[in-house]
Amino acid sequence: MMASTQRVPSGVAAAAVLAAGIGTFVLGLNTTLAEASEGFANALKWYPPAGPLSGKTTLAVLIWLIAWAILHRLWKDRELPFPRIFGIALVLIGLGLLLMFPPFWELFAE
């Protein structure tokens, strides 16, 4: 008996990759905004011993999971231009890393 191979549409992978880019960007954005605004940093202190890090990471993970769930539902049966979506995800990841880089966010620190 031969095993049948079934091709999974690229939308499944595209959803996961783009959601990762979105999550990374949100984490970077939270980092820069927390450094630029004491009010925003205080709003992210969800677990006092960890300070604003608790809110930054929790919010980024929640956005990542929501983005992944929505994109997966929309794209799971579709064939998409994966290289283009991968490129967008790389740009979002790069921007997220830039926004987490101390010399960058120190430009906006109070």
N, C-alpha and C positions, 0 to 999 in steps of 0.2 A: 504494500500500500504506500503510495507516494504522498508526501505532505504537500498540501497546496500552499502556495505563497500568495499573499494578498498584500497589495500595495496600499499603504496608509497615505491619505491625501496630505499634501504639504501644509495644509492649514493647521494641523495639530502641532507640528513643530514650530510653525510661524507664530502661533499664539503663545507658546511657551517662551520663545526667544524674545519676542516683542514685550511680553509682560516682564521679563527679567530686565530689559532696558528701561522700562517705565519705573519699575521698583528702584533701580539704581539711581535714576534721575531724581526721583522723589526723595531718596535718602540724602543725596547731595544738596538738593534744594532746601530740605529741612535743616541741614547742617549750616548752610550759609545764612538762611533766615534767622536761625537761632543765635548766630553770632552777630547778626546785624540788628536784632531787636531783642531787648531784654524781656519785653512783654511776651513775645513769641516763645523765647526760651523758657520762661516761667510756665507758659501754658503746656509745654511739653514735659514738665516734671511730673510724670505719672507715678513714678516710684522714687521718692525723695533721695534714697542713698545713691541712685544712679544718675540723678539730675536729669537734664533734658535728653540725655542719650536714650532713656527708656521710651519717651514719646517719639523721638526721631525714628528709631528702629521699628517700633511697633506700628507706627503710621505707615512707614515704607513697606513693611511686610503685608499689612492689610491692603494697601493699594495694589501691591504686586499680585496678591491672591485674587482680589476683585477683578483686576485687569485680565489675569489669566483665565478666570472662570468665564468672563464675558466674551473674550476673544475666542476661547476654545468653543464655546457654544455657537458663536457666529461662524467660525471657520472650520469646524471639525470635519465637514464633508466636502470642503472646497480645495481645489488645487490653486495655489497662490504663487505669485512671483517671489519665491523664497529669497533669492539673492538681494532683492530690493528691500524686503522686510528685515533681513539680516543686517543690511547696511544702516537702516534707520535705527535698529537696536544698538549697533556699534556706536553710532553718533550719540544716542541717549546715554549709553554706558560711559562714553568718553566725557560727556558733559557732567554726568553725575560724579565721576571721579575728580574732574576739575573743581566742581563745587565743594567737594570734601577736602581739597588740598589746602592746608593751612595758609600758605602764602596768598592764595586767591581769596579765601573768606576773610582774611585779616584786612583786606582792603575795605571791607564793609563793617568791621567790628566797631562797636561803640567805644 
